[in-house]
Amino acid sequence: MSAQDGVRRDGDTASVLDVEVERVARKVGAQIVAGYLDVPSEQLIRLTVVRGVPEEIALPWSRVPRAAYVPVAEAVRGRQPVWLGDQQELASRFPRTALSFPYPVAMYVAPLLDADECWGAVLLLWPETHPPELSAEERREVDASCRRAAQGLRRAAEAGRPVMPREVPLSLEPPEAKGDPLARLVDRLPGGVCEMDLEGRLTYISSHASELLGRRPDELLHRNLFEAVPWLHDPSFENAYLAALFSRLPTAFRARCPDGPALSFTLYTDDWGITATVEPAGLPAEERISTLTAADAPARAGTLFHLLHMASALAESKTVQEVTDSLSDQTMPVLGAQGFALISEEEGRMVVLSSRGFPDRMREYFDGLPMTSRTEGVRVMETGTPSFHPHSVTLVETYPDIEPYGDMAAYVYLPLTISGRTIGCLVLGYERPRPFLPDERAELVSLAGLIAQALERARLYDLNAGAARGLQAGLLPNELPRLAGLSTAARYRPATSGLDVGGDFYDLIRLDHERAAAVVGDVQGHSVRAAALMGQVRTAVHSHAQVGATAAEVLSRTNRLLADLDTDLFASCVYACIDLPRRRALLASAGHPPPILRRPGGGSEVLDLPPGLLLGVDPDIDFHTTEVDLPPGSLLALYTDGLVERPGIDLGDAIGDLAGAIDDAPEESLGALCDRLISRAQRTAREEKSDDIALLLLQTSDTAAASRPAHPRGGARPGG
């Protein structure tokens, strides 16, 4: 299929991205090029077109979570290209990708950018023999293609016909090869003896090659080599085929025919096929060889490859929801299943954790069903024995409850067992009868073991995270007190690594009907211990504020408390006493990022407060109070460093940028402004490593009567 233009028409799935994928592949000589589209509503980056490999091979990479630390997601999030010159660099920067893609290639991922909006990315692969850097010409060609693709996608969206990713990626055919096929074979390899297409089907074989393989040519042609020759049924041999397919480098392996000599295979690949040499070769006796017989089942291509990819994806999943999402996104297309359900047991009842492809009534029927019920799922969980049903007829007769699963023709029930305990069951449904031969059964059982480990780990994480969230909720205020003339909004966002608990906090303390104290602080660390100390600091600040202590006294007394606790954790804090009648704020800081003040008429400034030492460093340190005017309409922002700190960016510049963002924000509620600033911070951070954030916004109005005029000069000045 060929691509035509940038706007998808009724019945036409062509897009400008297809055109540019084909164009850039020819221009820069990349053997594989893949086009991805960003789908923010699904939090996914989805593959829609690929050139150089069949769509079945590309399926494991067809749905990339936007938050994943993989090259495609990194290019889209960061809006910067990613260049990986070899496998070592790939393993160093993206270990998960290297585990699931262990092939010697050079990789370049470029975002599709237009008018500061990212529409997706293009991924290009060359052999690892590519020079260590892209040439200037290659960069120009890739950038130009990405720019044209992004502009076409934008125009299509503006016309009301946005280009959406295909459910099954389109595999572009290379231009029709010229010349005689046998001549191409000879051109690739002087002694070439057989040719396969990219899916491993033999399209030509010499008489000598067929003799060595022990099969007539008519028994081999148009069949997959690893299916047609039973003793080549081995994941390591198929992995050599995949290595040649992806890397486009010569790949060799050795195997022994049960009744013949050891053979040496070398694979040579281009855009149209694979040329293989088959030659007699010595094979050491101690080296592992394949001894499968014709009775053994043919392996499904890529078994080891798919298991590796799933294992790496599951290893990245922390929560039960992430595990179920990862499985439903990847397991079904990879295993060829049309139905998927993950079932667990809680308090004697079945719990459907995830279901896809089965009718809605399946979840409604089984969710909450007692474990005493007579179902195949219960039997598998109780016995820990997998159950394979090539035809559904006998299963329906034995277990009438199968009806809610719909009209599937074959089923698999796999127990999820860990440390001798069965914690759940994986159900797969197939629309056609399926033999479930020995190699596929072994693969499915291995997959169930990986899922069980990931699910148990995720359940423990969710349990700990739930306890941490409960602790955090108990330590932060449920709601902020209300004062006439003062509008407030606050947000807390946990760090995106580790438990959802940390040391950042905020509080608003009602001192009387006209005054309030606002405080934001940060105890170092992201742990239950840090959160507990945060609770003690917040309580101390609250107590000292209520008895009438000044801003400096509140911090001094809290500082001495930390010294008395003899903790090795420190804390930063900023405290502001808001005096509405006098239209002023009295502020003190203990090593905390400076507040930002937006004036009523516009213009934001970073307040220059004496920074002070962190709380807990020196019990005898003095803190200083600074007075700031707060005329009606003023907005004061207190925040923790997670809102501004970024690797490689000067902290002062980052705080200045935040002040600019506050100044440029449109007229909106304080809650909406909080969300805008939090989203801005999360967009500019690597989500796997972002810090927790506390943000408190306060805005004055003219509701409260002023008892004395504001100081004629703006800015901060020493106060009592």
N, C-alpha and C positions, 0 to 999 in steps of 0.2 A: 504493500500500500504506500502511496506517496502523499506527502503533505502539500497543501495548496496555498492557503491564506490564513490570516490571523483571526478571522471571525468565524466562529462555528455556526454553520447554517443548519436548518432543520434537516435531519437525516445525514448530516455531514460531520464527521468527527475530526476533520483536519484542523490544524491550528498552526499559527505562525511558529510555535515552538517546534513542531515536527520539521518544518522547513529549515529552521536554524540548526537543529540537531544534525540533520543530514549535511547541511552546508559546512558546519564547523568540523565535522568528522573528516570531510574531504580536504579542507583547507589546512588543517594542522596535523593530519595523519594519525589521529587517535583511533585505536582499534575498537574502543567501546565508548559510546557517548549516551548519557541518560538525561532526560529532562524531567524535572520535578516541579510541581506547583504547590505553593503554600496555601493551606486551608485553615485559616485561623479559627474558624468556628469549630473545627474538630481537633484543634491543637496538633495537627499532623502536617507533614510535608509529604505529598504523595507522588509516586512515580507515575507518569502518564505516557512516556514514549522512550524507547531505548533502541539503539542501533548497535549491532555487533554480537548480541546474544539473544537466544529465544526468550520470550516473556516468562516461561516456566522457570528458567534459571534465575531471572531477575526478581521473582516474586518475594524472596525473603527480605529484599530491600525496598519493597514497594510502598511501605507505610512507615515513615520516620517520625517519631515523636519530636515536637518542636523543642522540648526541654532536654532531649538526649544529647550527650556529649559525643557526637559523631560528626564527621566532616561536613555532611550536607546540612545538618541542623546548625552547626557552628557558622557556616557561611551565610545562612539565612538570618540567624539571630544577629550576628556581628556585622552583616552587610559588607563583608570583606572576603576576598577570595582566599582559599586554603590550598596551599601547594605542599605535597608530600612526595619527596623525590624517590623514596625507596621504602621497603618493608620495615626497615629499622626505624625510620622516622615515623612511620605510621604507628608502630607499636609503642613508641615513646610518647606520642601525643594523644593517640586514640587507641588505648589497649583493647577496648571492647571490639572495635572495628577490625583490628588486626587479628583477634582471635577468630572472628567469624569470616574473615577474608584473608586467609594465609597464602596469598599469591604474590609473586614478585612483580609489582607494577609501580609505575609512577602515576600519581593521582592529582588532579586539579579540579577544584569545585569553585565555580564562579556564581555569585548571586545575580538574579535577574532584576536589575535596578532601573527605575525610571521615575523622575520627579520625587526622589527621596522615598520611594515606596518599593518594597521588595516583593516580587511576585512568585519567587521560587528560586531554583538553582539549576545549573547544568554541571554534570559530573563527567569528566573525561579521563580515560585510562590509556597509558602507553606502556610498552615493555619497560622493565626496570633499567634497561640499557639506555633509556632516554638520558640526555645530558642532565646534570644535577639541577639546572635551573631552566625555566621556560625562556625561549628566545623572545626578544622584543616583538618580532613579527607574530609569533604564536599568541602572545598576550593581546596584541591589537586585534587579531582575528577573533579570539574568544570574546573580548570585550565588546566588539562590534556586534557579534551575533547575539550576545546576551542583551545588549541595548535594544536591538531591533525586536527581539522576542518580547521584552518587557513593554516596549511601546505598542506592539500589536495586542498584547494582553490587556493593556490599559484601554486602548481604543475599543476593543470588544466589550469590556466591562461598561465603558461610558455609553456604548450603544445599546445597553440592556441585554447583551448576549454574552455574558462572561464565559470564558473557557474554563470548564471544570475538568479535573483529572478523570481519566477513564477508570472504570471498575477493574478492567484487565488492561495492563499497559500494552500499548501498540508496539510491536517489534518491527522496525523499518527494515525492509529488504535492501541490501546493497545494490548498486547498479548492476544490471545484467552482465555477467562475465562474458568476455569475448574469447573466441578461439575454441579449439577442440578441448574437451575436458581432460583427455589423456595428455595433451600437450601441457596443460596447466599443471598436471601432476608431475610431469617430468621437470618442468620449470622450478617447481618448489624443491624437488629432491632428485638428485641424479638417479638413485636406485629405488625410487618410490614404488611401493608394491600395492598399496591400497589407499582408497580415499573415503572419508566419511563426511557427512554434512555436520553442521554445528550441533545437531541433536544426537550425534553419535551413530547415525544410520549409515551403513556401508553403501556407497554409490558406485564403487569400482573395486575390484580385487583381482590380483594377478593369480594365475594358476599355481605358481609356487607358494604364494601366501596361503591359498586355500589348502594346499597340501600340508604345510606346517601347522595350520590350525585344525587339521583333521576334519574339514567340512567341505562339501562341494560348493562351488560359487552360488548355485541357486538356493542353497540353504543359508547363505550369508547375506546376499544382496538385499537391500532395502530393510534390513533388520538392524537393531542396535547391537553393536559388537559384543557388549557385555551381557546381553541377553541370549545372543545366538551361540556364544561359546561358553558353556556352563563353567568351565574351570577358570574363566576370567571373571567369574562372579565374586568380587572381593572389593570392599570399600576403598582399599588403598589404590587399586588399579583405577577405579572410577575417579578417585581424587586426582590421579595423574591427568586424566582427561580434562577435569575441571581446571586444573592448574594451567594446562596448555590453552584452554579456551579463554581464560581470563588474562593470562600474562602474555600470550602470543609468543612465548619463548619455547624453544625445543624442550620437550619433557620426556624422560625415559623411565621405564620400569621393566622388571624382569619377572617372568612367570614360567612354570613348568607344566607342560602338557602331561596328563597322568600316564599316558603310554608312549611318550615321545621325549624329545630333547628339551632342555631349558631354552626359552626364547627371550630375546631382547627386543622390546618395543620402543620406538622413538616417534613422538608425535610432533608434527609441524603444522602450525595453524595460520590462516589468514581470514579475510572477511567472508570467504565463500565456503570454506571447509577445512578439513584436517587431513593431511597426508601422513600415513604411518608406515614406517619400515618394520618389518618383522624378520629377524635374523636369529639363527642358532647362536646361543651364548652359554658359556659355563656359568653355573650357579652353585655357589658353595653349599655343601650339604646342610650346614647349620643354619642357613638363611631360610626364613619362613617362605613357604610356597603355598599356592592354592591347590587343594586336592579335592575340590567339590566335584560331584558327579552330576550327570544329566538329570538325576531325580531331584537335585536341589533346586530351589526356586530362584528365578532370576531376581537380582537386587534392583530395587527402585533407584534410578540414577540420583546420586547426590545424598545418599543416606547419611554418611558421616558428616558431610558438609552441612546438611540441614540440622542435624543434632547439635553440631558446634554452634551454629547461629542461634538456635533456640536457647542453648545453655547460656550463651553470653547475654542474650536479651533478658532471660530470667534473672541472671545475676545482677542486672541493673535495676530490677523491680524491687522496691522496698515495701510497698503496702499491698494488701490483698487486692485492692482495686487495680493497682498497676500490674500485678501478676495476671489477673483475669483479662485485663485489656490487652496485654502483650500476647497472651495465649489465643484469644479470640481473633486478634488481628493477623497472627502469623501461623497458627497451627492449622486452621482450615485450608488455606490455599496450598500450604506446603505438603500436607498429608492428603490433599484431594478430597477432604470431607466436606459435605454440604450442611451438616448439623454438628453443633458443639455445645456441650453442657458440662459445667463443673459443679459438682454436688458435694456438700460437706454434711457433717452431723453435729448438732448442738442440742444438748439436753434431751436426747432421745428422739429428736425429730430431724427430718431431712431439711437442708437449707440449700437452695439453688443460688450459688454465688454468681454464676454467669451463664447466659444462654444465648446462642445465636444460630439462626438457620432453622430452629425448631419453632412450631407455632406458639403463640402467646399462652395457649391453654396448658402447655407443658409446664411452665413455671407456676401457673396458678394451681395446677393439680399436685405437683410434687413438693412445692414449698410448704413446709410445716407438716408434711405427712409423717406419721409415727414410724419409728424404725421397726416396729413390730409388723408393719405391712408386708405383704407378700409381693415383692417386686424384684426385678433382676438387679437393680442398683443396690438395694438392701442386701441381697445375697452376696454380691461381690464385695461390699464393704465388710460384711461379717466374716467371710471366708478368706479375704485377701487374695482371691484367685481371679485372674483376668478371664473375660468371657468374650469369645469371638463368634459372631453369627453371620456367616456369608450370605444367608437368605433369612429374611425376617419371618417366614411362614411359621416355623416351629416356635420361634420366640413369641409370636402373637398368640399361638395356641396355649403356650404355657403361662404367659403373663399377659393377661388382657390389658394391664395398665400401660402397655406399650403404645396404645392408641393415641394418647396425647402428644407423642413425639412426631406425629404426622405420617406421611406416606413414604418413609424411608425403606429402602430395599435391603440394607445390610447395617449391622450395628457392631460396635465394640464397647465393652465396659471394662475400664482399666482401674484397678484399685490404686489409690495413692497411699503408699506405705512408707513409713520412715521409722527406723529403730524398732521394727517389729509391730508398730501400731498403724492401723489403717485409718487415715484421717479424712478420707473422701473418695470420690469416684469421678473419673473422666468418662463421659459418654460421647462417642462419635457416631454420626449417622451418614450413610451414603445412599445416593439416589438410585444406584444400580447395584446388583449383586456383586460381591467382591470375594475372591478366594481366601484372602489373608494367609498367604503362603509364609513359610517359616521365617524368612528374612524380615518381612514386614512386621510380623508378630514381635520379633526381637526388637525391632526399632521402636514399636509402640510401647512395649514394656519398659525399654530404656527411657523413653520420653516421659512415661508416667513417674519414674523414679526422680527425674529432674524436676518435674512439676511438684511432686510431694515435698521435696526439700525446699523449693522456692515458696510454696504455700505455707509451710510450717514457719519458715523464717519470717514471712510477711505477717503471719498471725501474731507472732511474738512482737514484731515491730509495732503493729497496730495496738496491741495491748499496752506496751510501754508508752507509746505516743499518746494513747488515750489518758493514761495516768498523768503524763506530763502536761497535756492540755488542761486537765482538770486542776492540776496544781497552778498552772499559769492563770486560768480563769479566776481562781480563788485569790490570787495575789494582785490582780488588776481591778480597778473599779468597775462595777457593773454599769453604772451610768455616772455622768458628771453632774454636779449640782448646778442649779440655774440661778442666775442673778440678773436683775433688770439692768439693761444696758451692756450686757456681755454675752456674746454668742461664742460657742465653743464646739469643737469637733476633735476627735482623737482617733488614731488607728494604731494597732500593733500588728506587725507581720513577722512571723517566726523566720529563723534562718532556714534556707532550703537544703541544708545538710544536717544530719544528726536529728535528735528528737526535736519536736516542735515546742521547745521551751528554751528560755534564755534569761539574760540578766537585764534586758531593757525594760523600763517602766515609765509610766506617766501618772499624774494625779492632779486633780483640781480640788483645793481645800477651801471650803466656805468659812471665812473668818467672821464675817457679819453680813448684814444685808447689802452692804456696799463695797466690801473688799473680799478678795479671794487670793489664794496663793496657788500658783501653777508651778509644777515641778516635772522635769524629765531627767532620767538618769540611766546609767549603763554600768552594771556590774560585769566585770570581764568574765568571759566564758559562756558556753552554751550547755548547761548541765543542770540537773536538779539542784545541785549544791549552789550554783550561781543564782538560780531562781529563789532558793530559800533565803540567801543573803539579801537578795533584792527585796524580799518581803520585809526583812528586818530594817533595811535602810528606809523603805517607804513608810513603815510604821513610825520610825524615829522622826523623820521629816514631818509627818503628819502631827505627831504629838508636840514637837517643839513649835510648830507654826500655830497650833491652837492656843498655846499659852502666851502668845504675843511676842515671840522672839523676832528680831529683825532678820533680813535675808542672810546677812553675814553670820549672825549667831546660829541660825538654823544649820548652816553648813558646818560651823565649828563644832557644835555639839554632836552632830551626826558623825563627824570625823573622829571625835574622841570615842564614840561608841564602837566604830570599826577597830580602833586600837585596842579597846577593852576585849573585843571578841577574839583578838589574836588570830585573825584570818590572814592567809597569804593572798587573798583576792582584793583588788582595788576597785574603786568605783568612781565614775565621773558623774557630775550632777550640775544642773542649772536650775536656779530657784528664782521665781518672779512673784513679787507681791503686787497685785493689781489694785490700785486705789482709784475707783471710778469717780467719786466726787472731785478729787484733785486732778483727775485726768493724767495719771502718771503710773509708772511701774518702777519698783525698786528691785534690782536684780543682783544676783551674786552667782559666781561660777566656780566650780571645782574641776578644772581640767577638761571642761566640756566644750563641744563645738558651739560657737557663738550664735545667739538668737538672730533672727532676721525680722526686721520691722518694715512693713509696707505702709507708706503714708497715705492719708485719705485722698490727696490729690494725685496720687500715683508716684512711683519711684520707691524702690526697695533698697535698704541698706543693711549691711552686716554690722551688728552692734559691736563696738570695740570695748569689751569688758576686760578687766584684769583677769587673766585666765585661771590663776590659782592652781595649787597642786591637787592631784587626785585624792579622794577620800581614802584614808587608811595608810598613807605614806608617812606622814609626820603628825603625831597627835597634837602638837603645839602650834601648828601653822595658823596664821590669821587670814581670814577671807575679807573681801571688801565689797561694799554695796555701791551700786551705780544707779542713778535716777535717770529715767527716760520718759519723755512726754508721750502721752497717749491721747491725743485729741479724738473726738468721735470719728469713727470710720477707720481707725488704725487697726492693722492686723499684725499680730505678733506670732511668730512661728518658733516653737521649741522642738528639737528633734535629736535623735541619736546619730552616731557616725555611720550607721548602716544606710542612711538615706543619701550619703554623699561620698563615702570612701570607695575608691576604685583603684585596682592595681595599675601603676604607671601614670596616674593622674595626680597632679599636685592638689593637696587638700584645700588650700586657699582658692585655687581656681574652681574646684568642684563646688565649694560653698558659694562662690560668686555666681556660678552657673545656676545654682538653686535659687539664689535671690532673683536672678533674671527670670527664671521660670515662674516664680511667684508674681513678679511684676507684670509679666506678659499674660498671665492667666485670664481667661474671660470672666465676665460676671457670672458667678455661680455660687451655690451653697458651699459652706465650709466643708461639709462632708464630701461633696464632689471634688473640691480642691484637694482634700486629703487623698482621695483615690487617685487623682491625676498625678500628684507628686510621688505617691508610692509606685504607680505603674511606670512612671518615668525612671525611677531608680531601678526597678526590676528589669526594664528593657536594656539598660546600660550595664548590667552586671551579668556575669556568667551565673546562670541560675543555680548550678550545682554548688556554688561556693558563696552565694550572697549572704550577708550578715542579717541578723534580725533588725527590725526597725520599729522605733516608737516615734510618733509624731503627734504634737498637740498644737492646734491653731486656736487663737483667741482674737476676737474682733469686738471693738467697742462701738457703741452707738450713743446718740444724744439722749437716750431715754433717762439716764441718770443725770440729775442736776449737778452742775459743777459748783463747788464751794469756794474755789479760788481759780484764777485764770491760769492757763498753761504757761510754762516758761517760754519766753519769746524765742528762744533759740531751739532748734531741733537737735536730735542726736542724743548721745549718752553723756551724763555728767556725774561726778561723785555725789552721793547722797547718804542720808542717814539710815 
